[in-house]
Amino acid sequence: MSKFKVLPQTPWTAMSLWSLEWRSLAMLCMSLTIVGIGEGLLLLSDLGSAPWTILSQGISLQCGISVGWASFFISVIVMLFWFPLKLHMGLGTILNIVVIAIFLGVTVKTAPLPVSLWSRFAYVLLGIFCFGVGSAIYLTCHQGAGPRDGLMVGLCQRFHWKVGIVRTCIEVTVCFLGFCLGGTVGVGTLIFALSIGWTVQFTLAQVAHFSR
């Protein structure tokens, strides 16, 4: 299975991993901004962090290091799996780190804090939608993925599995490991783990359809 069968080719697909083309760069920045906003909404909901954050929290508790350093080490270890999966870094990998962090911070500082339980659940659902849609669109630029998204794409390409199944298995496994290590799992964590993969898969299917 070629990578375009996992990630469709689109009008904004770049010519190479590091090429600077206005359409692909604009779409890359816009979609990563949406991911950052989604992650910010999930954080503001206070109903549980994303599974990878739970794993970072668990490792932090067990190893006596900060959550930030735990997250960094996890990213490095995940990227080691890129080698057998024949994945490569690109402009999208760098922008993934920078743009998402910026708009995560902006969202947390500027978005109104949800008060009622219903508004918190609304933030979770909207956050998952933004996270999933943004993730799918930035990947279709074909300029490299973030460490975790790259693992998902690599496994799909290598074993010809569906994005929804692979991403769900990854998130549920990470959530379970984080919980076993002492991380705090909330209802928002479980909703995210079980739905984000299918959100990405559905968005990729729609992009593929409208890009024909």
Backbone as CSV, one residue per row, in Angstrom:
resi,resn,N_x,N_y,N_z,CA_x,CA_y,CA_z,C_x,C_y,C_z
1,MET,0.848,-1.191,0.000,0.000,0.000,0.000,0.883,1.239,0.000
2,SER,0.694,2.119,-0.951,1.478,3.338,-1.010,0.979,4.321,0.031
3,LYS,1.797,5.332,0.325,1.410,6.275,1.363,0.178,7.074,0.965
4,PHE,-0.064,7.240,-0.345,-1.210,8.008,-0.775,-2.521,7.268,-0.535
5,LYS,-2.476,5.966,-0.297,-3.683,5.239,0.035,-4.007,5.370,1.512
6,VAL,-3.044,5.726,2.322,-3.280,6.052,3.717,-3.581,7.537,3.834
7,LEU,-2.751,8.342,3.200,-2.913,9.791,3.174,-3.145,10.213,1.733
8,PRO,-4.335,10.661,1.389,-4.638,10.988,-0.005,-3.802,12.151,-0.537
9,GLN,-3.576,12.135,-1.836,-2.918,13.255,-2.487,-3.956,14.340,-2.732
10,THR,-3.588,15.561,-2.440,-4.525,16.683,-2.512,-3.918,17.828,-3.322
11,PRO,-4.725,18.843,-3.650,-4.177,20.013,-4.355,-3.087,20.731,-3.567
12,TRP,-3.074,20.538,-2.248,-2.062,21.213,-1.427,-0.922,20.277,-1.008
13,THR,-0.883,19.062,-1.517,0.224,18.154,-1.222,1.533,18.739,-1.746
14,ALA,2.549,18.759,-0.892,3.837,19.356,-1.257,4.649,18.426,-2.156
15,MET,5.582,18.993,-2.879,6.445,18.226,-3.776,7.478,17.406,-3.008
16,SER,7.878,17.898,-1.828,8.858,17.181,-1.023,8.653,17.512,0.444
17,LEU,9.365,16.801,1.318,9.210,16.984,2.753,9.600,18.373,3.231
18,TRP,10.529,19.027,2.528,11.055,20.301,2.993,10.776,21.461,2.029
19,SER,9.956,21.234,1.023,9.691,22.303,0.047,8.795,23.384,0.659
20,LEU,9.027,24.616,0.230,8.241,25.759,0.698,7.300,26.187,-0.425
21,GLU,6.073,25.713,-0.362,5.060,26.040,-1.345,3.891,26.684,-0.616
22,TRP,3.389,27.775,-1.153,2.439,28.577,-0.379,1.165,27.809,-0.018
23,ARG,0.661,26.984,-0.923,-0.577,26.258,-0.619,-0.385,25.225,0.484
24,SER,0.668,24.437,0.364,0.913,23.411,1.379,1.296,24.041,2.718
25,LEU,2.085,25.112,2.676,2.505,25.772,3.915,1.316,26.412,4.622
26,ALA,0.431,27.048,3.847,-0.757,27.666,4.437,-1.666,26.613,5.059
27,MET,-1.882,25.518,4.334,-2.743,24.452,4.856,-2.114,23.791,6.071
28,LEU,-0.807,23.636,6.050,-0.084,23.035,7.174,-0.248,23.881,8.429
29,CYS,-0.020,25.173,8.303,-0.118,26.071,9.461,-1.556,26.177,9.965
30,MET,-2.512,26.251,9.039,-3.913,26.362,9.434,-4.380,25.118,10.186
31,SER,-4.059,23.947,9.645,-4.512,22.703,10.276,-3.836,22.473,11.624
32,LEU,-2.561,22.812,11.745,-1.872,22.656,13.024,-2.405,23.652,14.057
33,THR,-2.832,24.817,13.592,-3.489,25.781,14.475,-4.768,25.187,15.045
34,ILE,-5.530,24.515,14.196,-6.772,23.869,14.634,-6.477,22.782,15.664
35,VAL,-5.404,22.016,15.439,-5.012,20.987,16.410,-4.680,21.631,17.755
36,GLY,-3.918,22.726,17.726,-3.553,23.418,18.956,-4.769,23.923,19.711
37,ILE,-5.747,24.470,18.973,-6.987,24.933,19.598,-7.729,23.761,20.226
38,GLY,-7.806,22.648,19.493,-8.474,21.466,20.022,-7.833,20.955,21.300
39,GLU,-6.507,20.934,21.309,-5.807,20.466,22.508,-6.044,21.415,23.681
40,GLY,-6.130,22.708,23.378,-6.412,23.688,24.418,-7.802,23.509,25.015
41,LEU,-8.787,23.237,24.164,-10.154,23.012,24.638,-10.234,21.768,25.514
42,LEU,-9.509,20.720,25.127,-9.477,19.502,25.938,-8.893,19.792,27.316
43,LEU,-7.848,20.599,27.350,-7.218,20.939,28.622,-8.162,21.772,29.494
44,LEU,-8.866,22.722,28.885,-9.780,23.588,29.636,-10.994,22.831,30.171
45,SER,-11.367,21.747,29.503,-12.542,20.986,29.954,-12.331,20.373,31.335
46,ASP,-11.089,20.094,31.672,-10.733,19.518,32.974,-11.475,18.197,33.228
47,LEU,-11.656,17.422,32.149,-12.298,16.115,32.275,-11.329,14.980,31.950
48,GLY,-10.048,15.291,31.958,-9.040,14.280,31.671,-8.174,14.675,30.497
49,SER,-6.893,14.501,30.638,-5.953,14.844,29.579,-5.945,13.783,28.495
50,ALA,-5.280,14.074,27.369,-5.125,13.105,26.290,-4.261,11.934,26.788
51,PRO,-4.424,10.733,26.220,-3.691,9.542,26.700,-2.179,9.722,26.769
52,TRP,-1.582,10.370,25.778,-0.128,10.534,25.800,0.314,11.413,26.969
53,THR,-0.531,12.370,27.341,-0.228,13.211,28.505,-0.332,12.388,29.786
54,ILE,-1.298,11.469,29.827,-1.438,10.574,30.984,-0.193,9.705,31.132
55,LEU,0.316,9.205,30.010,1.534,8.396,30.046,2.715,9.223,30.538
56,SER,2.814,10.463,30.062,3.887,11.357,30.526,3.775,11.595,32.022
57,GLN,2.550,11.770,32.497,2.317,11.982,33.924,2.745,10.761,34.729
58,GLY,2.390,9.577,34.231,2.757,8.348,34.937,4.251,8.141,35.005
59,ILE,4.939,8.371,33.888,6.404,8.239,33.862,7.041,9.274,34.769
60,SER,6.463,10.477,34.782,6.967,11.536,35.664,6.898,11.106,37.121
61,LEU,5.795,10.495,37.512,5.628,10.059,38.899,6.585,8.929,39.249
62,GLN,6.805,8.000,38.328,7.641,6.837,38.601,9.128,7.154,38.564
63,CYS,9.521,8.102,37.709,10.952,8.400,37.515,11.412,9.669,38.228
64,GLY,10.476,10.401,38.787,10.849,11.620,39.500,11.343,12.735,38.603
65,ILE,10.817,12.820,37.394,11.177,13.889,36.467,9.915,14.679,36.140
66,SER,10.090,15.831,35.477,8.936,16.662,35.135,8.132,16.018,34.010
67,VAL,6.871,16.415,33.891,6.011,15.910,32.819,6.568,16.312,31.464
68,GLY,7.148,17.521,31.402,7.730,17.999,30.155,8.867,17.110,29.674
69,TRP,9.766,16.761,30.590,10.883,15.886,30.213,10.387,14.476,29.868
70,ALA,9.381,14.016,30.596,8.817,12.697,30.293,8.224,12.682,28.890
71,SER,7.523,13.747,28.536,6.942,13.857,27.199,8.034,13.884,26.132
72,PHE,9.119,14.580,26.423,10.235,14.660,25.482,10.850,13.275,25.245
73,PHE,11.099,12.544,26.320,11.698,11.213,26.192,10.769,10.253,25.452
74,ILE,9.466,10.381,25.696,8.498,9.541,24.987,8.567,9.824,23.490
75,SER,8.633,11.101,23.120,8.704,11.473,21.697,9.953,10.896,21.039
76,VAL,11.074,10.950,21.755,12.326,10.404,21.213,12.201,8.897,20.998
77,ILE,11.649,8.204,21.990,11.501,6.747,21.889,10.554,6.379,20.749
78,VAL,9.445,7.122,20.630,8.485,6.851,19.549,9.136,7.030,18.191
79,MET,9.977,8.064,18.077,10.611,8.328,16.786,11.650,7.277,16.419
80,LEU,12.142,6.523,17.410,13.049,5.418,17.104,12.334,4.331,16.301
81,PHE,11.012,4.233,16.500,10.223,3.260,15.742,10.028,3.700,14.294
82,TRP,10.355,4.963,14.013,10.244,5.450,12.641,11.217,4.729,11.707
83,PHE,12.369,4.355,12.226,13.409,3.772,11.361,12.944,2.474,10.693
84,PRO,12.441,1.481,11.443,11.965,0.267,10.753,10.730,0.512,9.903
85,LEU,9.989,1.598,10.200,8.799,1.914,9.416,9.115,2.811,8.219
86,LYS,10.405,3.169,8.084,10.894,3.965,6.953,10.194,5.323,6.853
87,LEU,10.072,5.991,7.995,9.488,7.327,8.034,10.587,8.371,8.098
88,HIS,10.277,9.581,7.655,11.269,10.652,7.631,10.672,11.946,8.190
89,MET,11.522,12.735,8.811,11.111,14.047,9.290,10.929,14.992,8.115
90,GLY,10.138,16.036,8.346,9.946,17.050,7.331,9.564,18.367,7.974
91,LEU,9.187,19.315,7.142,8.782,20.630,7.650,7.602,20.499,8.597
92,GLY,6.688,19.572,8.298,5.525,19.370,9.150,5.889,18.876,10.537
93,THR,6.971,18.129,10.650,7.413,17.625,11.953,7.834,18.786,12.855
94,ILE,8.580,19.733,12.268,9.038,20.898,13.040,7.866,21.807,13.395
95,LEU,7.029,22.118,12.400,5.894,23.003,12.644,4.895,22.376,13.608
96,ASN,4.804,21.066,13.615,3.935,20.361,14.550,4.284,20.742,15.986
97,ILE,5.563,20.783,16.274,6.028,21.103,17.627,5.761,22.563,17.969
98,VAL,6.048,23.458,17.017,5.986,24.902,17.278,4.558,25.439,17.257
99,VAL,3.836,25.194,16.170,2.510,25.807,15.980,1.502,25.302,17.004
100,ILE,1.487,23.985,17.240,0.526,23.432,18.199,0.774,24.001,19.591
101,ALA,2.030,24.098,19.992,2.356,24.633,21.321,1.890,26.087,21.461
102,ILE,2.078,26.882,20.407,1.680,28.293,20.449,0.176,28.423,20.631
103,PHE,-0.582,27.726,19.823,-2.041,27.902,19.863,-2.700,27.133,20.996
104,LEU,-2.020,26.140,21.532,-2.472,25.533,22.778,-2.435,26.590,23.880
105,GLY,-1.317,27.294,23.969,-1.173,28.344,24.979,-2.150,29.484,24.783
106,VAL,-2.337,29.914,23.532,-3.267,31.009,23.233,-4.696,30.632,23.614
107,THR,-5.082,29.407,23.291,-6.448,28.949,23.591,-6.693,28.897,25.094
108,VAL,-5.745,28.354,25.826,-5.890,28.249,27.278,-6.011,29.631,27.918
109,LYS,-5.308,30.613,27.360,-5.318,31.961,27.940,-6.546,32.781,27.544
110,THR,-7.099,32.540,26.363,-8.153,33.409,25.829,-9.553,32.805,25.836
111,ALA,-9.670,31.499,25.732,-10.998,30.878,25.682,-11.664,30.936,27.050
112,PRO,-12.979,31.175,27.081,-13.673,31.215,28.385,-13.639,29.857,29.068
113,LEU,-13.479,29.882,30.354,-13.408,28.641,31.124,-14.812,28.056,31.281
114,PRO,-15.029,26.812,30.874,-16.369,26.223,31.009,-16.705,25.992,32.479
115,VAL,-17.962,26.314,32.821,-18.370,26.213,34.220,-19.242,24.974,34.459
116,SER,-20.274,24.833,33.653,-21.190,23.702,33.842,-20.591,22.424,33.284
117,LEU,-21.137,21.294,33.742,-20.669,19.993,33.253,-20.945,19.852,31.763
118,TRP,-22.097,20.365,31.305,-22.435,20.262,29.883,-21.478,21.049,29.013
119,SER,-21.093,22.243,29.486,-20.142,23.051,28.708,-18.763,22.396,28.678
120,ARG,-18.405,21.704,29.745,-17.122,20.988,29.777,-17.136,19.823,28.793
121,PHE,-18.267,19.113,28.734,-18.394,18.039,27.750,-18.384,18.594,26.330
122,ALA,-18.980,19.766,26.149,-18.975,20.407,24.831,-17.547,20.737,24.411
123,TYR,-16.732,21.171,25.363,-15.326,21.466,25.075,-14.587,20.187,24.676
124,VAL,-14.902,19.078,25.352,-14.259,17.800,25.011,-14.588,17.404,23.577
125,LEU,-15.870,17.451,23.234,-16.298,17.032,21.898,-15.754,17.957,20.816
126,LEU,-15.807,19.264,21.072,-15.271,20.219,20.100,-13.757,20.074,19.988
127,GLY,-13.114,19.826,21.124,-11.664,19.642,21.121,-11.250,18.421,20.322
128,ILE,-11.973,17.313,20.486,-11.675,16.092,19.727,-11.905,16.319,18.243
129,PHE,-12.996,17.015,17.910,-13.286,17.315,16.507,-12.158,18.136,15.884
130,CYS,-11.747,19.202,16.563,-10.661,20.059,16.048,-9.355,19.276,15.952
131,PHE,-9.055,18.503,16.980,-7.815,17.727,17.009,-7.787,16.716,15.863
132,GLY,-8.896,15.997,15.667,-8.940,14.972,14.636,-8.914,15.543,13.230
133,VAL,-9.730,16.550,12.977,-9.789,17.166,11.649,-8.463,17.832,11.306
134,GLY,-7.923,18.600,12.259,-6.641,19.261,12.015,-5.517,18.277,11.762
135,SER,-5.492,17.183,12.520,-4.450,16.170,12.348,-4.512,15.539,10.966
136,ALA,-5.726,15.200,10.534,-5.888,14.570,9.225,-5.438,15.500,8.101
137,ILE,-5.831,16.771,8.182,-5.521,17.705,7.097,-4.032,18.005,7.021
138,TYR,-3.370,18.197,8.171,-1.940,18.502,8.092,-1.143,17.314,7.541
139,LEU,-1.610,16.096,7.816,-0.917,14.919,7.294,-1.023,14.833,5.771
140,THR,-2.111,15.352,5.196,-2.279,15.292,3.743,-1.369,16.275,3.005
141,CYS,-0.653,17.098,3.749,0.359,17.958,3.116,1.602,17.143,2.745
142,HIS,1.749,15.967,3.339,2.873,15.067,3.064,4.229,15.740,3.297
143,GLN,4.324,16.461,4.415,5.587,17.105,4.761,6.103,16.653,6.107
144,GLY,5.782,15.413,6.457,6.248,14.867,7.719,5.198,15.005,8.804
145,ALA,5.243,14.104,9.752,4.273,14.081,10.848,4.964,14.304,12.180
146,GLY,4.149,14.578,13.200,4.672,14.592,14.548,5.015,13.171,14.972
147,PRO,5.742,12.994,16.058,6.181,11.645,16.463,5.054,10.630,16.558
148,ARG,3.952,10.987,17.202,2.865,10.035,17.433,2.040,9.799,16.169
149,ASP,1.766,10.863,15.432,1.039,10.708,14.166,1.860,9.894,13.169
150,GLY,3.167,10.088,13.204,4.039,9.334,12.311,3.982,7.844,12.604
151,LEU,3.931,7.498,13.885,3.823,6.091,14.266,2.534,5.486,13.707
152,MET,1.448,6.241,13.810,0.163,5.778,13.281,0.227,5.553,11.773
153,VAL,0.735,6.540,11.040,0.821,6.438,9.588,1.742,5.301,9.172
154,GLY,2.871,5.172,9.862,3.826,4.117,9.539,3.246,2.726,9.713
155,LEU,2.510,2.519,10.797,1.880,1.215,11.032,0.798,0.919,9.997
156,CYS,0.054,1.952,9.618,-0.986,1.770,8.593,-0.359,1.378,7.259
157,GLN,0.731,2.042,6.904,1.403,1.747,5.641,2.044,0.364,5.663
158,ARG,2.647,0.020,6.779,3.400,-1.238,6.864,2.480,-2.452,6.864
159,PHE,1.372,-2.365,7.617,0.522,-3.540,7.803,-0.820,-3.450,7.076
160,HIS,-1.048,-2.354,6.347,-2.280,-2.172,5.578,-3.514,-2.168,6.483
161,TRP,-3.376,-1.549,7.650,-4.485,-1.452,8.592,-5.176,-0.106,8.459
162,LYS,-6.415,-0.029,8.918,-7.162,1.217,8.864,-6.694,2.182,9.947
163,VAL,-6.771,3.458,9.609,-6.331,4.495,10.542,-7.107,4.429,11.849
164,GLY,-8.434,4.248,11.758,-9.251,4.226,12.964,-8.845,3.129,13.924
165,ILE,-8.570,1.954,13.397,-8.184,0.817,14.240,-6.813,1.041,14.860
166,VAL,-5.852,1.457,14.040,-4.484,1.660,14.530,-4.441,2.754,15.592
167,ARG,-5.064,3.907,15.306,-5.006,5.016,16.247,-5.720,4.674,17.554
168,THR,-6.853,3.983,17.457,-7.575,3.601,18.665,-6.743,2.642,19.521
169,CYS,-6.117,1.658,18.884,-5.270,0.711,19.620,-4.103,1.419,20.299
170,ILE,-3.493,2.361,19.585,-2.376,3.119,20.163,-2.835,3.911,21.381
171,GLU,-3.930,4.671,21.214,-4.399,5.541,22.294,-4.853,4.746,23.512
172,VAL,-5.566,3.645,23.287,-6.040,2.828,24.406,-4.858,2.191,25.144
173,THR,-3.864,1.712,24.385,-2.676,1.112,25.004,-1.913,2.128,25.842
174,VAL,-1.721,3.313,25.267,-1.008,4.383,25.969,-1.771,4.804,27.224
175,CYS,-3.089,4.892,27.097,-3.934,5.258,28.243,-3.802,4.223,29.362
176,PHE,-3.825,2.959,29.004,-3.712,1.883,29.994,-2.347,1.917,30.687
177,LEU,-1.277,2.106,29.896,0.064,2.173,30.482,0.191,3.364,31.425
178,GLY,-0.332,4.507,31.000,-0.275,5.698,31.844,-1.026,5.503,33.146
179,PHE,-2.190,4.862,33.064,-2.983,4.586,34.264,-2.236,3.650,35.210
180,CYS,-1.611,2.599,34.651,-0.854,1.647,35.473,0.336,2.306,36.159
181,LEU,0.884,3.348,35.541,2.029,4.054,36.112,1.610,5.156,37.090
182,GLY,0.307,5.335,37.258,-0.169,6.310,38.239,-0.772,7.566,37.655
183,GLY,-0.899,7.646,36.323,-1.508,8.807,35.693,-3.000,8.872,35.977
184,THR,-3.557,10.068,35.952,-4.970,10.275,36.246,-5.792,10.252,34.963
185,VAL,-6.681,9.284,34.865,-7.532,9.121,33.684,-8.916,9.671,33.982
186,GLY,-9.433,10.519,33.085,-10.773,11.061,33.233,-11.678,10.578,32.118
187,VAL,-12.950,10.940,32.199,-13.901,10.518,31.174,-13.534,11.114,29.817
188,GLY,-12.972,12.332,29.839,-12.535,12.955,28.590,-11.402,12.179,27.943
189,THR,-10.546,11.592,28.765,-9.445,10.761,28.260,-9.984,9.560,27.495
190,LEU,-10.977,8.906,28.078,-11.549,7.708,27.464,-12.296,8.047,26.170
191,ILE,-13.037,9.152,26.188,-13.747,9.578,24.971,-12.752,9.867,23.865
192,PHE,-11.673,10.561,24.210,-10.632,10.880,23.234,-10.015,9.611,22.666
193,ALA,-9.626,8.689,23.542,-8.943,7.470,23.115,-9.791,6.640,22.162
194,LEU,-11.098,6.617,22.403,-11.981,5.759,21.610,-12.514,6.424,20.343
195,SER,-12.363,7.744,20.231,-12.978,8.447,19.099,-12.008,9.157,18.172
196,ILE,-10.809,9.482,18.638,-9.922,10.312,17.824,-9.502,9.611,16.530
197,GLY,-9.244,8.317,16.590,-8.824,7.588,15.398,-9.882,7.592,14.314
198,TRP,-11.139,7.423,14.722,-12.231,7.387,13.751,-12.510,8.775,13.194
199,THR,-12.262,9.803,13.997,-12.402,11.179,13.506,-11.365,11.460,12.430
200,VAL,-10.128,11.030,12.666,-9.064,11.204,11.670,-9.385,10.414,10.407
201,GLN,-9.822,9.170,10.571,-10.125,8.331,9.403,-11.261,8.919,8.577
202,PHE,-12.318,9.375,9.222,-13.452,9.968,8.509,-13.026,11.217,7.747
203,THR,-12.212,12.050,8.392,-11.748,13.275,7.731,-10.881,12.950,6.526
204,LEU,-9.990,11.976,6.654,-9.146,11.573,5.525,-10.004,11.065,4.363
205,ALA,-11.059,10.324,4.676,-11.938,9.807,3.632,-12.650,10.941,2.902
206,GLN,-13.085,11.953,3.660,-13.759,13.090,3.033,-12.799,13.914,2.182
207,VAL,-11.589,14.099,2.684,-10.578,14.826,1.902,-10.260,14.089,0.613
208,ALA,-10.121,12.781,0.711,-9.836,11.962,-0.489,-10.962,12.082,-1.503
209,HIS,-12.209,12.081,-1.016,-13.372,12.162,-1.911,-13.427,13.490,-2.658
210,PHE,-13.226,14.580,-1.926,-13.348,15.903,-2.541,-12.092,16.330,-3.300
211,SER,-11.002,15.538,-3.171,-9.767,15.856,-3.883,-9.665,15.127,-5.232
212,ARG,-10.643,14.294,-5.546,-10.611,13.539,-6.803,-10.862,14.457,-7.995
